[in-house]
Every structure is written in C-alpha cells, then in structure tokens.
Amino acid sequence: MARIIPIGEPANEAERMVLRHLREHAPDDWIVVANFELPYGPGRPMFEVDLAIIADHAVYLADTKGVHGRVQVRGGRWYPRGAPFPSPARKIRNHARVAGDLRPSPGRQAPGSGRCGAKGW
C-alpha cells in the first residue's frame, strides 16, 4: 500500500480512482504526492501536477485523463470517444524537465543540464 500525500484536491473522479488504486495496489515503499503546483521559474507561471510517484530509484510524474476505451493518436492530438484534445505527453515531458532541474545534486549543475527522461503514450 503506497503512502499518499494529498496537497490539493483531485479535480475529478478519474484522479480519485487512480489515487485509490495506487493506495491499495502500489508497492509499500512508494510515496505518491497528489495535486500540487510547481513553478517553471522565478516570475514564470506555476504548473499543475496530478501525481508525483516517488520510488526508490526514480520519480515519475503522471497526468491523469478520464478516458476509456480505445484512443487514437494522430499528431499531437488524442481522439477518444467524444471530443478530441491535445496529447498530454508534451505537457508532462516539459513538467519532467522542470522537475528534474529542481532536484538537488552535488556540485549543482546549471538548469537544463539535469538528466531527466519522459515517456508519453
């Protein structure tokens, strides 16, 4: 059972479902920080993160979408049943890069040089 640290409230039922699932099924050593904001930098806007999953070897950022069934992806858009919308992959990739720059490291590297990866589907 993962430890859940809610900072803000889930925006919808899909986010609540994901939190329940992680609480009940994720490994005991995972910490899940939910619904929080981080700055892109001084004087820049904040960005909202649905989930940060802290495991022993990595930190994962996730953006929860409440779509069901088959989703077609063409270009930078998702086409589920219902209205299409922009793919969240680009947004979460940018969030991961910014979050990677926030982590402390010996001999602090310049922003943007931190090793960080992102995977989007």
Secondary structure as a PSIPRED ss2 file (coil, helix, strand):
# PSIPRED VFORMAT (PSIPRED V4.0)

   1 M C   1.000  0.000  0.000
   2 A C   1.000  0.000  0.000
   3 R E   0.000  0.000  1.000
   4 I E   0.000  0.000  1.000
   5 I E   0.000  0.000  1.000
   6 P E   0.000  0.000  1.000
   7 I C   1.000  0.000  0.000
   8 G C   1.000  0.000  0.000
   9 E C   1.000  0.000  0.000
  10 P C   1.000  0.000  0.000
  11 A C   1.000  0.000  0.000
  12 N C   1.000  0.000  0.000
  13 E H   0.000  1.000  0.000
  14 A H   0.000  1.000  0.000
  15 E H   0.000  1.000  0.000
  16 R H   0.000  1.000  0.000
  17 M H   0.000  1.000  0.000
  18 V H   0.000  1.000  0.000
  19 L H   0.000  1.000  0.000
  20 R H   0.000  1.000  0.000
  21 H H   0.000  1.000  0.000
  22 L H   0.000  1.000  0.000
  23 R H   0.000  1.000  0.000
  24 E H   0.000  1.000  0.000
  25 H H   0.000  1.000  0.000
  26 A C   1.000  0.000  0.000
  27 P C   1.000  0.000  0.000
  28 D C   1.000  0.000  0.000
  29 D C   1.000  0.000  0.000
  30 W C   1.000  0.000  0.000
  31 I E   0.000  0.000  1.000
  32 V E   0.000  0.000  1.000
  33 V E   0.000  0.000  1.000
  34 A E   0.000  0.000  1.000
  35 N E   0.000  0.000  1.000
  36 F E   0.000  0.000  1.000
  37 E E   0.000  0.000  1.000
  38 L E   0.000  0.000  1.000
  39 P E   0.000  0.000  1.000
  40 Y C   1.000  0.000  0.000
  41 G C   1.000  0.000  0.000
  42 P C   1.000  0.000  0.000
  43 G C   1.000  0.000  0.000
  44 R C   1.000  0.000  0.000
  45 P C   1.000  0.000  0.000
  46 M E   0.000  0.000  1.000
  47 F E   0.000  0.000  1.000
  48 E E   0.000  0.000  1.000
  49 V E   0.000  0.000  1.000
  50 D E   0.000  0.000  1.000
  51 L E   0.000  0.000  1.000
  52 A E   0.000  0.000  1.000
  53 I E   0.000  0.000  1.000
  54 I E   0.000  0.000  1.000
  55 A C   1.000  0.000  0.000
  56 D C   1.000  0.000  0.000
  57 H C   1.000  0.000  0.000
  58 A C   1.000  0.000  0.000
  59 V E   0.000  0.000  1.000
  60 Y E   0.000  0.000  1.000
  61 L E   0.000  0.000  1.000
  62 A E   0.000  0.000  1.000
  63 D C   1.000  0.000  0.000
  64 T C   1.000  0.000  0.000
  65 K C   1.000  0.000  0.000
  66 G C   1.000  0.000  0.000
  67 V C   1.000  0.000  0.000
  68 H C   1.000  0.000  0.000
  69 G C   1.000  0.000  0.000
  70 R C   1.000  0.000  0.000
  71 V C   1.000  0.000  0.000
  72 Q E   0.000  0.000  1.000
  73 V E   0.000  0.000  1.000
  74 R E   0.000  0.000  1.000
  75 G C   1.000  0.000  0.000
  76 G C   1.000  0.000  0.000
  77 R E   0.000  0.000  1.000
  78 W E   0.000  0.000  1.000
  79 Y E   0.000  0.000  1.000
  80 P C   1.000  0.000  0.000
  81 R C   1.000  0.000  0.000
  82 G C   1.000  0.000  0.000
  83 A C   1.000  0.000  0.000
  84 P C   1.000  0.000  0.000
  85 F E   0.000  0.000  1.000
  86 P E   0.000  0.000  1.000
  87 S C   1.000  0.000  0.000
  88 P C   1.000  0.000  0.000
  89 A H   0.000  1.000  0.000
  90 R H   0.000  1.000  0.000
  91 K H   0.000  1.000  0.000
  92 I H   0.000  1.000  0.000
  93 R H   0.000  1.000  0.000
  94 N H   0.000  1.000  0.000
  95 H H   0.000  1.000  0.000
  96 A H   0.000  1.000  0.000
  97 R H   0.000  1.000  0.000
  98 V H   0.000  1.000  0.000
  99 A H   0.000  1.000  0.000
 100 G H   0.000  1.000  0.000
 101 D H   0.000  1.000  0.000
 102 L H   0.000  1.000  0.000
 103 R C   1.000  0.000  0.000
 104 P C   1.000  0.000  0.000
 105 S C   1.000  0.000  0.000
 106 P C   1.000  0.000  0.000
 107 G C   1.000  0.000  0.000
 108 R C   1.000  0.000  0.000
 109 Q C   1.000  0.000  0.000
 110 A C   1.000  0.000  0.000
 111 P C   1.000  0.000  0.000
 112 G C   1.000  0.000  0.000
 113 S C   1.000  0.000  0.000
 114 G C   1.000  0.000  0.000
 115 R C   1.000  0.000  0.000
 116 C C   1.000  0.000  0.000
 117 G C   1.000  0.000  0.000
 118 A C   1.000  0.000  0.000
 119 K C   1.000  0.000  0.000
 120 G C   1.000  0.000  0.000
 121 W C   1.000  0.000  0.000
